[in-house]
Amino acid sequence: MLTAPLDTPASSEHESDAALVRQSLSQPERFAAVFDRHSDDVYRYVARRLGPETAEDVVAETFLTAFRKRGRYDLDRPDARPWLYGIATNLIRAHRRTEVRRNRALARSREREAAESFDDRSAARVTAERLQPRLAAVLAQLSAADRDLLLLIAWADLSYEEAAQALGVPMGTVRSRLHRVRKKMRRALGGGNPMATNEESLA
């Protein structure tokens, strides 16, 4: 797992991301607190899209890019997550073939064997395991822009407004595109709601 290159002062715990970014303009070491706060979540998101082999390099580049561009950060936005996920998403675009190959491989795979007994597994998890190959096939067929939007909401847990910030598009565009993507996925999944259990079914 990634680790911050600098020690993070304990006082950073209750400060907003915007405050930390502002301080880092004159005290670069303060940016380490932003890394500590968000790097694990960004890593998990990138790893789910590209696999762990590629994720660490992409996440390192995400935070290096964020550090270099911190002077352009909108300090009126206290939460840096949309900004960071936007940078990560741009970097993921350089690995589209890796992502599509990964989804196609998952789509061809058989359902995973569970080590625990059926009684010990939740119905939601069982459904997610059965849906995984079909979901992977659908994700592989989506356009890059549609896949970015869907997964920022389903995996990064961004709101519509935060997804719009991350992608640099208007809220209306997010709503209309997401509506279209959901319809495509419902048809492909036989009428199921792909967002109802986003953390489980898109795992």
Number of C-alpha atoms within 10 A of each C-alpha: 8 13 11 14 10 14 11 17 11 8 8 17 12 8 11 16 22 19 18 22 27 19 14 19 14 9 11 15 16 21 25 22 24 26 24 17 15 16 23 15 16 23 23 17 23 26 17 16 24 21 16 15 9 15 22 19 13 24 27 18 15 24 22 13 15 22 19 9 10 19 13 9 15 13 17 8 14 14 15 23 23 22 20 22 26 22 20 25 23 15 17 23 14 11 14 15 13 16 21 20 13 18 24 20 14 18 20 12 13 11 15 11 7 10 7 8 7 10 7 7 12 10 11 11 14 16 13 20 20 14 19 22 22 20 23 21 19 18 23 22 14 16 10 15 12 17 17 22 22 24 20 23 17 22 20 19 15 20 13 19 15 21 27 21 19 24 20 13 12 13 15 12 12 21 15 10 16 18 11 12 18 17 16 15 20 14 11 15 15 8 11 13 15 21 16 10 15 17 13 18 21 20 16
